[in-house]
Amino acid sequence: MTQQEVSENILEANTRFHCPVKGILNLHKPQYTKFKRKVWDFEKGDYDRYCEELRQVDWDTLLDTNLNNAVSIVTQNILDGANKYIPNSHVDSIRNWWKKLAGLPSKSSGYPPFLSNETYLDDNKDKAHAFNRYFCDQASVDESFTNIPELNLDDVIHTLDNIIITQEEVYDQLLLLDLSKATGSDSISPRFLKYAARELIYPLALLFNNLLQLCIYPYDWKLANVKPVYKIGSQEILSNYRPSSLLSIIGKTMKNICFKIFI
């Protein structure tokens, strides 16, 4: 308390029982790190023009390159078309973010202060670093006492390069996409793929088959947005959370098609 004093009596002596006291508290208000998110108004999207934009792309020329680059090219062309014909805006503050969500069902997405090394972490950036360190520690395995068996590479049977994915299989899988699923690190929404399934079956089938032939899984599809999910117990303890990884939907589409072929 930076300032305090006893106020003047506001009641007569025969009726008052307490002495008014006023003060000024000097409390630190945490400054949260700004962030930027893109919000899409899917209901107002012009999907006919979006699909037409994708039909005009010369996929054969664009995909005649390094496969990691090809994945980035497909992703960027989808995002470019979506940016043109699906209304969207950037939100750069927490206050504006909640204004955008006005009218939607309320759902708390924040995390309480965490206790780490006998210190409470209140800043969102500190919380993210704490989660990252904890989840990385759980994924680290001590291999110092592990005996790795020798493999006879001559006996290894390569089966991925024998798979041929058809356009019909890609189309069927795109139609099964759940529109409520969150995007991965590539920002591709399932709506971008499902609503343009006919236009995307050729480039995706071409891309998937090239990847399988060379047994390559692109770097971009290995990246994930990791969200801590509360399990049980005190919400102030990191060990009571588990990581949930949001991967690329395009990458998961190829995985699901291969899974169906194998079974």
C-alpha positions in Angstrom: 0.0 0.0 0.0 1.5 3.3 -1.1 -0.8 5.6 0.7 -3.3 5.3 3.6 -5.2 7.7 5.9 -8.1 7.8 8.2 -11.1 9.6 6.7 -13.3 12.1 8.4 -16.2 10.8 10.3 -19.3 10.6 8.2 -21.7 9.5 11.0 -22.6 10.9 14.3 -20.6 9.6 17.3 -23.7 7.9 18.8 -24.5 5.9 15.7 -21.2 5.0 14.1 -19.4 1.8 15.0 -16.5 1.8 12.5 -13.8 4.3 11.5 -13.6 4.7 7.7 -10.1 4.1 6.3 -9.1 4.7 2.7 -5.9 3.6 0.8 -4.3 3.2 -2.6 -2.9 -0.1 -3.6 0.0 -0.3 -6.0 -0.5 -3.7 -7.7 1.4 -4.9 -10.7 -0.9 -5.7 -13.6 0.7 -8.5 -15.8 1.3 -7.4 -19.4 0.4 -10.3 -21.7 2.4 -10.8 -24.8 0.5 -9.8 -28.0 -0.3 -12.4 -30.6 -1.7 -12.4 -34.0 -4.4 -14.8 -35.3 -6.4 -15.1 -38.5 -10.1 -15.4 -38.1 -12.1 -16.8 -41.1 -15.8 -16.1 -41.8 -16.5 -19.4 -43.5 -20.2 -18.7 -43.8 -19.6 -15.8 -46.2 -17.0 -17.5 -48.4 -17.4 -17.5 -52.2 -16.5 -21.1 -52.7 -17.4 -21.2 -56.4 -14.7 -18.6 -57.2 -12.3 -20.3 -54.7 -12.7 -23.5 -56.6 -12.3 -21.7 -60.0 -9.1 -20.2 -58.7 -7.7 -23.7 -58.0 -8.8 -25.0 -61.4 -6.6 -22.4 -63.1 -3.4 -23.6 -61.4 -0.8 -25.4 -63.6 -0.1 -28.1 -61.0 2.2 -30.2 -63.3 4.6 -27.3 -63.7 4.5 -26.2 -60.1 5.0 -29.7 -58.6 8.0 -30.5 -60.9 10.4 -29.6 -58.1 11.9 -30.8 -54.8 9.1 -32.6 -52.9 9.5 -30.5 -49.8 9.1 -27.5 -52.0 6.1 -29.1 -53.7 4.3 -29.4 -50.4 4.9 -25.8 -49.6 3.6 -24.8 -53.1 0.4 -26.8 -52.7 -0.2 -25.3 -49.3 0.5 -21.7 -50.5 -1.8 -22.0 -53.5 -4.7 -23.2 -51.3 -4.1 -20.4 -48.8 -3.9 -17.8 -51.6 -7.2 -18.9 -53.0 -8.8 -18.9 -49.6 -7.5 -15.5 -48.7 -9.1 -14.0 -51.9 -12.6 -15.5 -51.6 -13.2 -16.3 -47.9 -13.5 -13.2 -45.7 -10.8 -13.1 -43.0 -9.1 -10.7 -40.6 -6.2 -10.6 -38.3 -6.6 -10.2 -34.5 -3.5 -8.8 -32.7 -4.7 -8.5 -29.1 -6.5 -10.6 -26.6 -9.2 -7.9 -26.2 -10.0 -7.9 -29.9 -9.9 -11.7 -30.0 -12.8 -11.9 -27.5 -14.7 -9.2 -29.4 -14.5 -11.4 -32.5 -15.8 -14.3 -30.4 -18.8 -12.3 -29.1 -22.0 -14.2 -29.5 -20.3 -17.6 -29.6 -20.7 -20.1 -26.7 -18.3 -19.1 -24.0 -15.5 -21.5 -23.4 -12.5 -20.8 -21.2 -9.2 -21.2 -23.1 -6.8 -19.8 -20.6 -4.5 -21.6 -18.1 -4.2 -20.6 -14.5 -0.8 -19.6 -13.0 1.5 -22.6 -12.7 3.8 -23.4 -9.8 7.3 -24.0 -11.1 10.3 -24.2 -8.7 8.3 -22.7 -5.9 7.4 -19.7 -8.2 4.1 -19.0 -9.8 4.2 -18.3 -13.6 1.6 -15.8 -14.6 2.8 -14.6 -18.0 1.5 -16.6 -21.0 5.0 -16.8 -22.6 6.5 -18.2 -19.4 3.7 -20.8 -19.3 4.4 -21.8 -22.9 8.1 -22.3 -22.2 7.3 -24.3 -19.0 5.0 -26.6 -21.0 7.5 -27.0 -23.7 10.3 -28.0 -21.3 8.0 -30.4 -19.4 6.7 -32.2 -22.5 10.2 -32.4 -24.0 11.5 -34.0 -20.8 8.7 -36.6 -20.9 9.7 -37.5 -24.5 13.4 -37.9 -23.7 14.5 -41.5 -23.4 17.7 -42.6 -21.7 19.3 -45.0 -24.2 22.6 -45.3 -22.4 21.8 -48.8 -21.3 19.9 -49.9 -24.4 21.3 -52.6 -26.7 20.1 -51.8 -30.2 19.9 -55.0 -32.3 21.7 -55.1 -35.6 19.5 -55.1 -38.7 20.1 -57.0 -41.9 19.1 -54.3 -44.4 19.0 -56.9 -47.2 15.9 -58.5 -45.5 14.0 -55.2 -45.3 10.9 -55.1 -47.5 10.0 -51.7 -48.8 6.3 -51.5 -49.2 5.5 -47.8 -49.4 6.9 -47.4 -52.9 4.5 -50.1 -54.1 1.4 -48.1 -53.1 -0.4 -46.1 -55.8 -3.1 -43.7 -54.5 -5.9 -43.0 -57.0 -7.8 -39.7 -57.3 -11.0 -41.4 -56.3 -9.3 -42.5 -53.0 -8.2 -38.9 -52.4 -11.7 -37.6 -53.2 -13.4 -40.1 -50.8 -11.0 -39.2 -48.0 -11.5 -35.4 -48.5 -15.3 -35.8 -48.2 -14.8 -37.5 -44.9 -13.0 -34.6 -43.3 -14.5 -33.2 -40.1 -15.1 -29.5 -40.5 -14.8 -28.9 -36.8 -11.2 -30.1 -36.6 -8.5 -27.5 -35.8 -5.8 -26.6 -38.3 -2.2 -27.6 -38.0 0.9 -25.5 -38.3 0.3 -25.0 -42.1 -3.0 -23.2 -41.3 -5.0 -25.3 -43.8 -8.6 -25.7 -42.6 -10.5 -28.9 -43.5 -13.0 -26.6 -45.2 -10.4 -25.5 -47.8 -9.9 -29.2 -48.8 -13.5 -30.5 -48.5 -15.2 -27.7 -50.4 -12.6 -28.0 -53.2 -12.3 -31.7 -53.3 -12.8 -32.1 -57.0 -10.2 -29.4 -57.8 -7.6 -30.8 -55.4 -7.7 -34.5 -56.1 -5.3 -34.3 -59.0 -2.5 -32.3 -57.3 -2.8 -34.2 -54.0 -2.8 -37.6 -55.7 0.2 -36.6 -57.7 2.0 -35.3 -54.6 1.1 -38.3 -52.5 2.4 -40.8 -55.1 5.6 -38.9 -55.6 6.2 -38.9 -51.8 5.5 -42.6 -51.5 7.7 -43.5 -54.5 10.7 -41.8 -52.8 9.7 -42.8 -49.3 9.7 -39.2 -48.1 7.6 -37.6 -45.4 7.8 -33.8 -45.8 9.3 -31.6 -43.1 6.3 -29.3 -43.0 4.0 -32.2 -42.1 6.2 -33.1 -39.1 5.5 -29.8 -37.4 2.6 -29.5 -35.0 0.8 -27.0 -32.9 0.9 -28.5 -29.4 -2.0 -27.7 -27.0 -1.8 -28.7 -23.3 -4.9 -30.7 -22.3 -5.9 -30.8 -18.7 -6.3 -34.4 -17.3 -7.0 -34.5 -13.5 -5.9 -33.0 -10.3 -4.7 -29.5 -9.6 -4.6 -27.2 -12.6 -1.5 -25.5 -11.2 0.7 -28.6 -11.7 2.2 -29.2 -15.1 2.2 -32.9 -14.8 -1.6 -32.9 -14.8 -1.6 -31.9 -18.4 -0.9 -34.0 -21.6 0.1 -32.7 -25.0 -2.3 -32.7 -27.9 -0.5 -32.3 -31.3 -2.4 -30.6 -34.2 -0.8 -31.9 -37.4 -1.2 -30.9 -41.0 -4.6 -32.1 -42.3 -3.1 -32.8 -45.8 -0.5 -35.0 -44.2 -3.1 -36.8 -42.1 -5.2 -37.3 -45.3 -2.3 -39.2 -47.0 -1.7 -41.2 -43.8 -5.4 -42.2 -43.6 -5.4 -43.4 -47.2 -2.3 -45.5 -46.7 -3.8 -47.0 -43.5 -6.9 -48.1 -45.4 -4.8 -49.7 -48.1 -2.7 -51.6 -45.6 -5.7 -53.0 -43.7 
